[in-house]
Amino acid sequence: MSKKLLLAITGLLLTLNTASAYAASLAKGLKAFEAKDYSTAMNELKPLINDNNLDAMNIVGQMYEFGLGVEADEKAAVKLYNRCSAQGHLDCVNSLRAYKNKGYKVELKTVEPAAESGDAIAQNRLGEMYEFGYGVKRDASEAFQWYTLAADQGLVVAQHNLGRAYNFGTGVKQDFTMAEKWYRNAAEQGHMDAMFFLGALYSNNHGAEEDQQTNIIAYAWLQNALELGNQTATAIQSRIVMKLSDAELEQAKALAAEYKNKFVVPFK
């Protein structure tokens, strides 16, 4: 037997033995956890985290979150949940969602009464909680109602959210005219994402303004969104530039500068 082959076989055996040892530690740790022998569970599972064992991360995360056999450490728990969730571990995704949901339910106890009392910021936040299921069952129609109340009071972020609801038909029938109205209200008060979505609306020929070519208007809004930090605008704007003549591009740049002076500079 050649030396290279011998080394390869030895390496394979070591790998198999190591994998077998890890599997045994995981099984022993899980069994101890289920038996509420948290000290043994931690001793068996924690070393596996260094080897990127996702099951171990999830269980140790739960032990830190709830103080099972160790001092409670929510930051350590969330760090582990995030690490294994990012790798697609479903149990970790659920653990992270459940952890966040606890915080949302606490928040809801404060937000809901404030929203019902007419506080626009709370109304918008309650709308977000219903739209995305933060601490409550997702309800797009309920979210739309709260966004409307807050937007009618002039809250810029709520106006953007209401525009988004009309744009995508979330909780209300899709209506591009209403989407443009609310996006524009927010964009003209310096809201970056409203500028982006308003530009995207025009790039898809859903805008109502007819004073200039839609792609020129789209470019102008997207340019300002980009300058404010919305990097997603780059891809759409690049496609628009390909459609514009040199003269039209100069018009678009001039319009972008005009929008900046009107709708960005005053709100910085």
DOPA-887442 format. One line per field, with one value per residue (C-alpha): x negated, y, z negated. Coordinates in steps of 0.02 Angstrom, whole numbers, plus 50000, padded with zeros to 5 digits. Each point is the difference from the previous one (the first is absolute). Example, Ala and Ser with C-alpha at 12.3 -4.5 7.8 and 13.67 -1.06 7.14 Angstrom:
2
px: [49385  49931] $
py: [49775  50172] $
pz: [49610  50033] $
This chain:
268
px: [50000  49929  49965  50122  50141  49963  50008  50164  50079  49938  50074  50166  50008  49961  50137  50126  49952  50014  50170  50057  49942  50092  50159  49986  49974  50149  50112  49943  50024  50175  50051  49934  50092  50165  49970  49968  49823  49940  49824  49963  50088  49892  49840  50040  50074  49898  49837  50096  50037  49818  50023  50152  50128  50165  50106  49881  50010  50188  50010  49861  50085  50160  49903  49927  50167  50096  49858  50004  49850  49909  50027  50123  49911  50117  49861  49906  50162  50039  49822  50016  50174  49940  49847  50095  50152  49884  49953  50181  50031  50190  50007  49883  50106  50151  49904  49946  50177  50072  49870  50040  50186  49984  49931  50135  50137  49927  49991  50180  50062  49934  50028  50181  50073  49898  50061  50180  49976  49950  49810  49942  49831  50084  50131  49865  49905  50158  50027  49826  50031  50159  49921  49850  50075  49897  50081  50169  50076  49962  50146  49965  50172  49975  49827  50074  50126  49865  49887  50144  50035  49817  49976  50152  49915  49850  49876  49877  49950  50183  50033  49863  50072  50173  49929  49917  50166  50087  49853  49997  50183  49958  50160  50085  50037  49847  50010  49848  50079  50021  49828  49924  50096  49934  49825  49990  50060  49859  49868  50029  49961  49832  50046  49867  50100  50151  49886  49939  50174  50065  49857  50035  50184  49954  49872  50144  50112  50120  49973  50131  49889  49988  49894  49845  49958  50030  49821  49934  50111  49953  49814  50018  50085  49885  49845  50054  50044  49827  49912  50095  49937  50123  49880  50142  50035  49838  50061  50163  49915  49870  50137  50082  49838  49990  50170  49959  49918  49856  50117  50129  49867  49949  50183  50011  49845  50067  50166  49909  49907  50164  50081  49848  50013  50187  50020  49833  49902  50142  50022  49818] $
py: [50000  50169  50133  50122  49872  49958  50183  50021  49851  50060  50173  49925  49893  50150  50099  49860  49978  50187  50008  49851  50084  50161  49903  49911  50166  50076  49853  50000  50188  49996  49857  50095  50157  49906  49924  50176  49953  50168  49989  49843  50072  50156  49900  49889  50129  50158  49928  49951  50183  50027  49868  50092  49871  50089  49888  50036  50187  49997  49902  50098  50159  49946  49962  50175  50080  49917  49981  49810  49940  50164  50182  50072  50093  50057  50081  49835  49911  50120  49990  49811  50010  50124  49895  49840  50088  50077  49823  49951  49897  49999  49969  50147  50110  49955  50029  50172  50043  49945  50102  50157  49969  50009  50175  50050  49941  50109  50145  49971  50034  50178  50031  49945  50117  50146  49964  49991  50167  50079  50003  49998  49920  49860  49979  49978  49878  49900  49995  49928  49871  49942  50002  49894  49899  50076  49935  49983  49895  50078  50104  50109  50083  50050  50065  50105  50079  50052  50067  50104  50077  50045  50063  50112  50082  50041  49870  49982  49819  49951  50090  49896  49840  50045  50031  49829  49920  50075  49960  49815  49975  49958  50007  50105  49989  50045  50181  50082  50172  49993  49922  50147  50124  49933  49963  50178  50072  49909  50025  50187  50001  49915  49817  49895  49840  50097  50081  49827  49926  50155  49986  49814  50039  50118  49879  49877  50131  50009  50185  50131  50152  50041  50159  49900  49826  49870  49936  50175  50017  49825  50039  50160  49916  49849  50111  50087  49835  49936  50154  49977  49821  49886  49890  49899  50152  49971  49850  50082  50164  49911  49923  50171  50082  49874  50061  50186  50103  50114  50149  49909  49945  50182  50044  49859  50060  50177  49939  49897  50156  50095  49865  49998  50186  49988  49835  49948  50152  50078  49840  49963] $
pz: [50000  50050  49869  50083  49998  49819  49951  50096  49912  49831  50033  50052  49844  49890  50088  49977  49817  49970  50085  49898  49839  50046  50038  49832  49908  50090  49959  49818  49988  50075  49886  49848  50055  50017  49827  49932  49955  50062  49930  50101  50151  49997  49976  50150  50118  49974  50072  50157  50037  50046  50134  50067  49943  50031  49888  49856  50033  49992  49836  49915  50060  49912  49842  50001  50042  49859  49875  50003  49901  50034  49961  50124  50140  50137  50101  50007  50048  50141  50064  50016  50076  50130  50040  50035  50077  50129  50051  50026  49843  49984  49812  49973  50113  49893  49838  50060  50056  49833  49906  50099  49982  49810  50016  50124  49881  49863  50122  50054  49823  50016  50184  50014  49868  50068  50177  49943  49913  50166  49991  50181  49966  49903  50136  50132  49890  49968  50187  50023  49865  50086  50173  49951  49857  49860  49841  50085  50139  50169  50062  50152  49994  49818  50043  50140  49881  49876  50137  50065  49829  49976  50178  49986  49851  50109  49938  50144  49973  49990  50164  50079  49924  50064  50174  49992  49950  50151  50114  49961  49953  49820  49898  50133  50186  50103  50056  50082  49996  49812  49982  50093  49894  49836  50063  50065  49834  49911  50135  50003  49814  50025  49973  50088  50028  50063  50129  50052  50018  50089  50123  50022  50030  50142  50071  50020  50084  49853  49962  50041  50030  50185  50001  50044  50063  49865  50006  49968  49846  49943  50017  49898  49853  50004  50005  49840  49916  50049  49930  49837  49986  50092  50098  50078  50108  50097  50101  50054  50040  50107  50107  50019  50058  50142  50063  49995  50135  49951  50000  49895  49876  49977  49968  49873  49909  49996  49931  49869  49944  49992  49894  49886  49966  49969  49911  49926  49945  49896  49899  49958] $
